[in-house]
Amino acid sequence: MVQAYILIQTEVGKSPTVAAAIAALEGVEQTAEVTGPYDVIAHLEAESIEALGRLVIARIQEVPSITRTTTCTVVHA
């Protein structure tokens, strides 16, 4: 099992909508709206690094109002 945190920047005022859309995706364990340079943080789990990449690129980055993502893969849990 591979885990990662995705740090997400959104358009102004869109973090609640983005967090809800991402939370509904399979593989997303938790989302949180946060303050600071990022607007939403999501915790993901996938079967492999390839599956994690597909989730981020094909599903999360397609959510409207996301302007930037940073993927932080967990190395020790």
Summary of the structure (lengths in Angstrom):
residues: 77
radius of gyration: 11.5
end to end distance: 10.8
largest distance: 33.8
contacts: 215
relative contact order: 0.33
helix: 27%
strand: 39%
